[in-house]
Structures are given as structure tokens and as C-alpha cells.
Amino acid sequence: MTKLNTSYLGLTLKNPIIVSSSGLTNSVEKIAKVVEAGAGAVILKSLFEEQINHEINKQIQQGEGYDYPEAMDYITGYTKDNSVGEYLKLIADAKAKFDVPVIASINCFSSDEWIDFAKKIEEAGADAIELNVHVVNTDKNIEASAIEGLYYNIAENISKAIKIPFAIKLGDNFANLVAVVNKLYALGSKGVVLFNRFYQPDIDINNLTLNSASVFSTPSDIRKSLRWVAIVSDKVEQIDVSASTGNHDGESVIKQLLAGASTVQVCSTVYKNGAKVITEMLNELSYWMEEKGFDSIDDFRGKMSYKNIPDPAMYERAQFMKYFSSLE
């Protein structure tokens, strides 16, 4: 009998599959479906700082008689407290109903305002927090180090504010990702998620409008994370790496674990195929482990990571010349 249990951020999971922060986890009813299908943990849908600010502005613009400071402060406080309150209730309800780790999620672009929220999340009973931080820099006069500093500031402040573990969900656009992860670990982050899937713009050439590209990942997107999961899990061994984006079947779960991932996050495939795909992924993982003679996840985790393969340069190579030079 294979053992699928694993650990992430110091938490014990019955298996390594985590349902990512999304509409799949924004209610107790939806969470029940993925937990029943076998999810090892869930990350609640993020509460967006931008979303709260938008709602505040909407209330102020629609209201009458709110053109004096006291009324503006009241509306701002009430709207924020209401949004946060609903989220804290979801945490408490999920913790009371399910026996899997419940990880909260904050999607922010500043740090100070979220310290109090992080404390409230901890009080509500969340097992951990995932921080979604992303800055699109359009200022040609700002150095990359200044942008990285924003991540470090958030990690340091959150680490001082709460006792429960947290992970930071990163994009793949850092000049030196390994150094960034290492610094985040030093500042208190227990894990990183590789990688975040951000809004991507697209252009409609017929109507000359700017639209959103597909919000779903594809199986080929696993290439974006597999390389860095293998490298980061070796270079910063103390930190847990959760693999995200492009994980659509059991084979992708196996690959990410072989690369060194602590856990594997799924989202798009659940939207496309329903919660049953989680069960199918777990069955495929178990069958593969039995076939290969592995009793537990730890028996093969990292077996194909950066340091454990004969030619680690395979993960470093950036050009196709070696493979395509013979093709005409």
C-alpha cells in the first residue's frame, strides 16, 4: 500500500495535491467537492487589495452626502471590514468542516495595510497563508533590486506579525530567482510557489480592443515551473517548493515531485474536467509508485532534481541548438 502523505510549510497533508486559490475554493460548498475528491489541502480564493479598494470607490461614487471626511472614512472602514469579515468567516467555516489544511491567500501590492489582515487570518484559524505579490514595473528609472525589495519588505513584515507559516507565490520574471528565494527564506518565508499565473493581455485586431488572454493554463505550461522546481529545491534546500501552473494529470504530479516539489497545485484542470480529476491524478500517482516499487513520496522526491541527475546542465540549458542543429 503506497503512502501519499507529505508535509508542506510544516503541515501534514494526506497527499501532495493542493487546489490553488481560485473560484473553486471561495465557498464551503465548492471546497467540499474538491476535498471529497481527495485534495490534500486547499488554498482559499484570494481577497484582493485592489478589489477592496474598487468596492470602496464604487460605494463612495454611488453615495450621496459622502463628500466630507467623516463619511468617507466610515464608508472605507465599513466596506473593508465587511469584505474581510466574510473572508474570515469562510476560514472558520472551512476549518470546522474539513480535515485538510486550510491555507488563506492574500493578493496585495502593498504591505503595511495587510499586516492587520494577516493577524486576523491567523486568529480565524487558518493553517497558513499564501502571499500573492506581483509588481508590473513600467518605470525605466527603477532598478530591479528596488522591485525585489518590495517582496523582501512584505516577507519581513508578515514574518514579524504572525506565527503561522506563509509561502510567497512568485512569477518567473526574476533575474536571479534562486537568490530571491534564498533571501525570502532568510526573512521568514517557509515556502515558495512556482509559479503564479497572472493576467495576460491580448489584442483583438478586428475591433482594436485590449482583451484578456485565456485564464486557464495548458499542459505544456509545466515547462515554466519544472526547471525551476528542480533547481530551487536543491539550491535552497530549507524552503518548501510548491509547483504550480500546467499540472493537468497524474503524470505532471509525478514529474514535479521527481523534480523536488513538496506539493503540486492544480486549478485549470479541475475547472475543465471537474473535481474527479483529482481522484484520477491520485490513482495514477499510486499506480506509478507501485509499479516502480516506491512505498512513499519521500522515496522518489527529488530523484530527478538539479543535483541528482548525471548532467545538471540539462536544467541550465537555454538554447535549442544542440537538438535542432541537424534539422533542415
Sequence and secondary structure as in RCSB ss.txt:
>XXXX:A:sequence
MTKLNTSYLGLTLKNPIIVSSSGLTNSVEKIAKVVEAGAGAVILKSLFEEQINHEINKQIQQGEGYDYPEAMDYI
TGYTKDNSVGEYLKLIADAKAKFDVPVIASINCFSSDEWIDFAKKIEEAGADAIELNVHVVNTDKNIEASAIEGL
YYNIAENISKAIKIPFAIKLGDNFANLVAVVNKLYALGSKGVVLFNRFYQPDIDINNLTLNSASVFSTPSDIRKS
LRWVAIVSDKVEQIDVSASTGNHDGESVIKQLLAGASTVQVCSTVYKNGAKVITEMLNELSYWMEEKGFDSIDDF
RGKMSYKNIPDPAMYERAQFMKYFSSLE
>XXXX:A:secstr
  B  EEETTEEESSSEEE SSGGGSSHHHHHHHHHTT SEEE   EEHHHHHHHHHHHHHH SS  SHHHHHHH
HHHHHHHHHHHHHHHHHHHHHH SS EEEEEEES SHHHHHHHHHHHHHT SEEEEEE      TTS HHHHHHH
HHHHHHHHHHH SS EEEEE S  TTHHHHHHHHHHTT  EEEE      EEEETTTTEEEE  SS  GGGHHHH
HHHHHHHHHHTTTSEEEE SS  SHHHHHHHHHHT SEEEE HHHHHH THHHHHHHHHHHHHHHHHT  BGGGT
TTTTSTTTSS THHHH    HHHHTT  
